[in-house]
Amino acid sequence: MKLKTVIIGGSNTVMLPGYLPSLLATMARRGIDLDITADLAVGGTTSAFGLYQLKTYDKLADCDLLLIEYALNDAFVYGDERRPFRHWARFYEGIIRYALEQNPNLRIATLVFGARNGSFLSAVPSIDAGINYISQWYGTICVDVSRHLMQRLGRDVVGHPSFYSDQGHYARPVATTIVANLIADELEPALQRPHKAAALQPPIDPDHFAGARALDGVQLGKRLGRLPVEYSNRRFSVSALDLGRDRLKFEVDKGQLLAMAYVCEPNIPPLDVRMGEETHRAALLKGGVRDGTYKFLVSMLSFEFLYGVTLLQTQPSLALTLGGGGEGGEHKLHVPKDSIRHETFPAEPALPISGILFTGNLRVCAIEKAGSAANGSAAAAQPAAKVEAPAPGA
């Protein structure tokens, strides 16, 4: 059996060697060839990025299997609080519904990994439970690796420091091989069973994000009249609209700006988001880029921090202005868990936006030139540039 497979996930899926090469080899020995037609996994990302990746991938209708691996990162970012959890569930349900809308014959399998000292060791983990619930609702495959590890090996083994290489990755090669074999034990019989497309279930949350829209760097460049910058390494190439000192005006009716995909490079400033009379500042810098380990990292900033208690509410209209932040100015600071505070500000800032994900009806998406009045005019086209670097290891 040969299955054309698309993968979305985080650094456990990116990691080489890791569970994935071992899983592919094990499945092949058992007569199932997982033919990877697109590996869209990027380290340090969540289900929000997974939805964005699928929205900008145009061959889902030709695939047989979608593998999803975000549980560990989702738990790290969204935790157990009610509003963030429901917001996360809209992303995850959005992935499932959108994928099935594009391809009713698609098989979907989610892999649930847990962090070292994760909540699954002593309590019911919210994200894991949510994935199981949504997967059962839509009749998709869920391989709850954390639960199976606990049941088969016990808390003492799974909780031992040697089972992990760090907080978020299984130790190589022993633990990753155990994990791969466990996944194969669950995945093989599930994929061997006859599969027939069924009618799409009614949604769990009517406000799920399956209908969200995505604009990638190329599309933003065309819309805004600016040629993108291309960043590439051995894994992928990504085009990004470099705002530099300019600003992006964004307005939607009955929707939200959900997330911004960007390229973290050494000259990136923090992001200032003006909403009404308030300015929110988000740290975009990653430690690996600051320290010189990576020349750049593909990243995503989710905007839950903007909305506070209104996170789950649909507003009649939303108007934002986004741009690089500098010294001074009053703002509310947000430092994502996988970012670090900016200690200095670059003299020549680069703010490469590789995509946006949003809901609602887009009214305005325009460049406001640095030093100009707020007129929403498009910037003049600039020559394209290209940055190449080795791929990050996680």
C-alpha positions as CSV (number, residue, x, y, z in Angstrom):
1,M,0.0,0.0,0.0
2,K,1.4,3.4,-1.0
3,L,-0.1,6.5,0.6
4,K,0.8,10.0,-0.6
5,T,1.4,11.8,2.7
6,V,1.5,15.4,3.8
7,I,3.0,16.2,7.2
8,I,2.5,19.3,9.4
9,G,4.1,19.5,12.8
10,G,6.9,20.9,15.0
11,S,10.5,20.2,15.8
12,N,10.0,16.5,16.9
13,T,9.0,15.9,13.3
14,V,11.8,18.0,11.8
15,M,14.5,16.4,14.0
16,L,17.0,14.2,12.3
17,P,17.5,11.5,13.3
18,G,14.2,11.4,15.1
19,Y,11.0,9.4,15.2
20,L,9.9,10.1,11.6
21,P,12.7,8.3,9.6
22,S,12.3,5.3,12.0
23,L,8.5,5.4,11.5
24,L,8.8,5.5,7.7
25,A,11.1,2.5,7.7
26,T,9.0,0.5,10.1
27,M,5.8,1.1,8.2
28,A,7.6,0.2,4.9
29,R,8.6,-3.2,6.5
30,R,4.9,-3.7,7.3
31,G,3.8,-3.1,3.8
32,I,2.7,0.5,4.0
33,D,4.8,3.1,2.0
34,L,4.2,6.6,3.4
35,D,5.3,8.5,0.4
36,I,6.0,12.0,1.7
37,T,4.8,14.4,-1.0
38,A,5.1,17.5,1.3
39,D,6.9,17.9,4.6
40,L,5.5,21.2,6.0
41,A,6.7,20.7,9.5
42,V,8.6,23.7,11.1
43,G,10.1,23.7,14.6
44,G,8.5,25.7,17.3
45,T,5.1,26.1,15.7
46,T,1.6,25.3,16.7
47,S,-1.7,24.3,15.1
48,A,-2.2,27.9,14.0
49,F,0.8,27.5,11.7
50,G,-0.5,24.1,10.6
51,L,-3.7,25.6,9.4
52,Y,-1.8,28.4,7.6
53,Q,0.5,25.8,5.9
54,L,-2.5,23.8,4.6
55,K,-4.2,27.0,3.4
56,T,-1.2,27.9,1.3
57,Y,-0.7,24.3,0.0
58,D,-2.6,23.6,-3.1
59,K,-2.2,19.8,-3.6
60,L,-4.2,18.4,-0.6
61,A,-6.9,17.0,-2.9
62,D,-4.3,14.7,-4.5
63,C,-3.1,13.2,-1.2
64,D,-4.1,10.1,0.8
65,L,-2.9,10.9,4.4
66,L,-2.3,13.9,6.5
67,L,-0.1,13.5,9.6
68,I,-0.4,16.2,12.3
69,E,2.0,16.6,15.2
70,Y,1.5,19.8,17.3
71,A,0.1,18.6,20.7
72,L,3.3,19.2,22.6
73,N,3.8,22.8,21.3
74,D,0.1,23.5,21.6
75,A,0.1,22.5,25.2
76,F,3.2,24.7,25.8
77,V,1.5,27.8,24.3
78,Y,-2.2,27.4,25.1
79,G,-2.1,25.5,28.4
80,D,-5.3,24.8,30.3
81,E,-7.1,28.1,30.6
82,R,-10.6,28.2,29.2
83,R,-10.4,31.0,26.6
84,P,-7.0,30.1,25.1
85,F,-8.0,26.4,25.1
86,R,-11.2,27.1,23.1
87,H,-9.3,29.3,20.8
88,W,-6.8,26.5,20.2
89,A,-9.7,24.1,19.5
90,R,-10.9,26.4,16.8
91,F,-7.5,26.0,15.1
92,Y,-7.4,22.2,15.5
93,E,-11.0,21.7,14.4
94,G,-10.3,24.1,11.5
95,I,-7.4,21.9,10.3
96,I,-9.6,18.8,10.3
97,R,-12.6,20.4,8.6
98,Y,-10.6,22.3,6.0
99,A,-8.6,19.2,5.1
100,L,-11.7,17.1,4.7
101,E,-13.5,19.8,2.8
102,Q,-10.6,19.8,0.3
103,N,-10.4,16.0,0.2
104,P,-13.3,13.9,1.6
105,N,-11.2,10.8,1.0
106,L,-8.2,12.0,3.0
107,R,-7.2,10.0,6.0
108,I,-6.0,12.1,8.9
109,A,-3.8,10.9,11.8
110,T,-2.7,13.1,14.7
111,L,0.3,12.1,16.9
112,V,0.1,13.3,20.5
113,F,3.5,13.8,22.1
114,G,4.2,15.1,25.6
115,A,7.0,17.2,27.1
116,R,9.4,16.1,29.8
117,N,7.6,16.5,33.1
118,G,4.4,17.2,31.2
119,S,1.0,17.3,32.8
120,F,0.1,13.9,31.3
121,L,2.4,12.3,33.9
122,S,-0.1,13.1,36.7
123,A,-3.3,14.6,35.3
124,V,-5.7,14.7,32.4
125,P,-4.0,17.0,29.8
126,S,-6.4,19.4,28.2
127,I,-4.9,19.7,24.7
128,D,-4.5,15.9,24.5
129,A,-8.1,15.4,25.6
130,G,-9.3,17.9,23.1
131,I,-7.4,16.3,20.3
132,N,-8.9,12.9,21.2
133,Y,-12.4,14.4,21.4
134,I,-12.2,16.2,18.1
135,S,-10.6,13.2,16.3
136,Q,-13.4,10.9,17.5
137,W,-16.0,13.5,16.4
138,Y,-14.7,13.5,12.9
139,G,-13.7,9.8,12.8
140,T,-10.0,10.5,12.2
141,I,-7.0,8.6,13.7
142,C,-5.5,9.7,17.0
143,V,-2.3,8.0,18.2
144,D,-2.0,9.2,21.8
145,V,1.7,8.5,22.3
146,S,1.9,9.9,25.8
147,R,-0.9,7.7,27.0
148,H,0.4,4.6,25.4
149,L,3.9,5.2,26.8
150,M,2.5,5.6,30.3
151,Q,0.4,2.4,30.0
152,R,3.1,0.3,28.5
153,L,6.2,1.6,30.2
154,G,5.0,3.2,33.4
155,R,5.5,6.6,34.9
156,D,9.0,5.8,36.2
157,V,10.4,5.1,32.7
158,V,8.5,7.9,30.8
159,G,9.3,10.4,33.6
160,H,13.0,9.5,33.8
161,P,15.3,12.3,32.5
162,S,17.1,9.9,30.1
163,F,13.8,9.4,28.1
164,Y,14.2,13.0,26.8
165,S,17.1,14.8,25.2
166,D,15.6,18.1,26.5
167,Q,12.3,19.6,27.6
168,G,10.5,18.9,24.3
169,H,12.3,16.1,22.4
170,Y,12.6,12.4,22.9
171,A,16.1,11.0,23.4
172,R,17.8,9.6,20.3
173,P,18.0,6.8,19.2
174,V,16.3,4.7,21.9
175,A,13.2,6.7,22.9
176,T,12.6,7.9,19.3
177,T,12.7,4.3,18.1
178,I,10.3,3.2,20.9
179,V,7.9,6.1,19.9
180,A,8.1,5.2,16.2
181,N,7.3,1.5,16.9
182,L,4.4,2.5,19.1
183,I,3.0,4.8,16.4
184,A,3.4,2.0,13.8
185,D,1.5,-0.4,16.1
186,E,-1.5,1.9,16.1
187,L,-1.2,3.4,12.6
188,E,-0.8,0.2,10.7
189,P,-4.2,-1.5,11.5
190,A,-5.9,1.9,11.3
191,L,-4.6,2.4,7.7
192,Q,-5.2,-1.2,6.7
193,R,-8.9,-0.9,7.4
194,P,-11.1,-0.1,4.4
195,H,-11.6,3.7,4.1
196,K,-14.7,5.3,2.7
197,A,-15.4,9.0,2.6
198,A,-18.3,10.0,4.8
199,A,-20.4,13.2,5.1
200,L,-18.6,15.9,7.0
201,Q,-19.9,16.1,10.6
202,P,-21.6,19.2,11.9
203,P,-19.0,21.4,13.6
204,I,-18.4,21.2,17.3
205,D,-17.7,24.9,17.6
206,P,-19.6,27.0,15.0
207,D,-16.8,29.6,15.1
208,H,-14.1,27.1,14.1
209,F,-11.3,28.5,11.8
210,A,-11.7,26.2,8.8
211,G,-12.9,29.2,6.8
212,A,-9.9,31.4,7.8
213,R,-8.0,33.0,4.9
214,A,-4.3,33.0,4.4
215,L,-2.1,35.4,2.4
216,D,1.5,34.2,1.9
217,G,4.5,36.5,1.2
218,V,4.1,36.3,-2.6
219,Q,0.4,37.2,-2.4
220,L,1.2,40.1,0.1
221,G,3.8,41.4,-2.3
222,K,1.5,41.4,-5.2
223,R,-1.3,43.1,-3.2
224,L,1.0,45.7,-1.8
225,G,3.3,46.3,-4.8
226,R,6.5,45.2,-3.2
227,L,8.8,42.4,-4.3
228,P,9.4,39.8,-1.6
229,V,12.7,38.7,-0.1
230,E,13.4,35.0,-0.4
231,Y,15.0,33.0,2.5
232,S,16.1,29.5,1.8
233,N,17.9,26.5,3.3
234,R,18.1,22.8,2.7
235,R,14.5,22.2,3.9
236,F,12.5,25.0,2.3
237,S,12.3,28.4,0.6
238,V,10.1,31.1,1.9
239,S,9.2,34.5,0.5
240,A,8.6,37.4,2.8
241,L,7.4,41.0,2.5
242,D,10.1,43.1,4.4
243,L,8.3,46.0,6.0
244,G,11.6,47.6,7.2
245,R,10.5,50.9,8.8
246,D,7.1,50.9,7.1
247,R,3.9,49.9,8.6
248,L,1.0,47.6,7.6
249,K,-2.6,48.7,7.9
250,F,-5.0,45.9,8.3
251,E,-8.8,46.1,8.7
252,V,-11.5,43.3,8.7
253,D,-15.2,43.2,9.3
254,K,-16.5,40.5,11.6
255,G,-13.2,38.8,12.0
256,Q,-9.7,38.7,13.6
257,L,-6.1,38.8,12.6
258,L,-5.2,35.4,13.9
259,A,-1.5,35.1,13.3
260,M,1.5,36.4,11.4
261,A,4.1,34.2,9.9
262,Y,7.5,35.8,9.8
263,V,11.2,35.2,9.3
264,C,13.3,35.8,12.4
265,E,16.6,37.2,11.3
266,P,19.3,39.1,13.3
267,N,18.0,42.6,12.4
268,I,14.4,42.0,13.4
269,P,12.8,44.5,15.8
270,P,9.9,43.8,18.1
271,L,6.4,44.2,16.5
272,D,4.3,47.1,17.6
273,V,0.5,46.6,17.0
274,R,-1.6,49.7,17.3
275,M,-5.3,48.9,18.1
276,G,-7.5,51.8,19.1
277,E,-5.6,53.9,21.6
278,E,-3.3,51.1,22.7
279,T,0.0,49.8,21.4
280,H,0.9,46.2,22.1
281,R,4.6,45.2,21.6
282,A,5.5,41.6,20.9
283,A,9.0,40.2,21.0
284,L,9.9,38.5,17.8
285,L,13.5,37.5,18.4
286,K,14.5,33.9,19.0
287,G,17.5,33.0,21.1
288,G,19.0,30.8,18.4
289,V,19.1,33.7,16.0
290,R,20.5,36.2,18.6
291,D,23.2,33.8,19.5
292,G,24.2,33.1,15.9
293,T,23.2,29.4,15.9
294,Y,20.8,30.0,13.0
295,K,21.0,32.7,10.3
296,F,17.2,32.8,10.3
297,L,14.2,30.9,11.6
298,V,10.7,30.6,10.1
299,S,8.3,31.5,12.9
300,M,4.7,32.5,13.7
301,L,3.3,35.0,16.1
302,S,-0.3,34.3,17.3
303,F,-2.3,37.3,18.3
304,E,-4.3,36.0,21.2
305,F,-2.6,38.6,23.5
306,L,-4.3,41.4,21.6
307,Y,-7.9,40.5,22.4
308,G,-8.0,39.7,26.2
309,V,-11.4,38.9,27.4
310,T,-12.9,39.5,23.9
311,L,-10.8,36.7,22.4
312,L,-13.8,34.5,21.6
313,Q,-16.1,37.3,20.5
314,T,-16.6,38.4,16.9
315,Q,-16.4,42.2,16.7
316,P,-18.2,44.2,14.0
317,S,-14.8,45.6,12.8
318,L,-11.1,45.5,13.6
319,A,-8.5,48.0,12.6
320,L,-4.8,47.4,13.3
321,T,-1.5,49.0,12.3
322,L,1.6,46.8,12.5
323,G,5.3,47.8,12.3
324,G,8.7,47.6,13.9
325,G,9.1,49.0,17.4
326,G,11.9,51.1,18.7
327,E,13.1,53.0,21.8
328,G,10.5,54.7,23.9
329,G,6.8,54.9,23.6
330,E,4.2,53.5,25.9
331,H,3.1,49.9,25.1
332,K,2.0,46.7,26.6
333,L,4.8,44.1,26.3
334,H,4.1,40.5,25.2
335,V,7.0,38.1,25.2
336,P,5.9,34.7,23.6
337,K,7.2,31.7,25.4
338,D,9.5,30.8,22.6
339,S,10.8,34.3,22.1
340,I,13.2,36.6,24.0
341,R,13.0,40.2,25.0
342,H,14.8,42.6,22.7
343,E,17.7,44.2,24.6
344,T,18.8,46.4,21.7
345,F,17.1,47.7,18.6
346,P,18.6,47.3,15.1
347,A,19.8,50.4,13.3
348,E,18.5,49.0,10.0
349,P,15.5,46.9,11.0
350,A,14.2,44.1,8.8
351,L,10.7,42.8,9.4
352,P,10.1,40.0,6.9
353,I,6.4,39.0,7.0
354,S,5.9,35.6,5.2
355,G,2.2,35.4,5.6
356,I,-1.0,36.3,7.6
357,L,-3.9,34.2,8.8
358,F,-7.2,35.9,9.5
359,T,-11.0,35.5,9.6
360,G,-13.7,37.9,8.4
361,N,-14.0,40.1,5.4
362,L,-10.8,41.9,4.5
363,R,-11.3,45.6,4.0
364,V,-7.8,47.1,4.1
365,C,-4.4,45.6,3.7
366,A,-2.0,48.4,2.7
367,I,1.5,49.8,3.3
368,E,1.9,53.0,5.1
369,K,5.3,54.4,4.2
370,A,7.7,55.5,7.0
371,G,7.4,59.2,7.7
372,S,4.3,59.6,5.6
373,A,0.7,60.4,6.8
374,A,-1.6,57.5,7.3
375,N,-2.9,57.2,3.7
376,G,-2.7,53.4,3.1
377,S,-0.8,53.9,-0.2
378,A,1.2,51.1,-1.6
379,A,5.0,51.3,-1.4
380,A,7.0,51.4,-4.6
381,A,8.3,48.0,-5.8
382,Q,11.8,47.2,-4.7
383,P,14.3,44.7,-6.1
384,A,14.0,41.1,-4.8
385,A,16.7,39.8,-2.5
386,K,17.7,36.3,-1.5
387,V,19.1,34.9,1.8
388,E,20.4,31.4,2.0
389,A,21.3,29.5,5.2
390,P,21.7,26.0,6.5
391,A,18.6,24.5,7.8
392,P,17.9,24.6,11.6
393,G,18.4,21.3,13.4
394,A,15.1,21.5,15.3
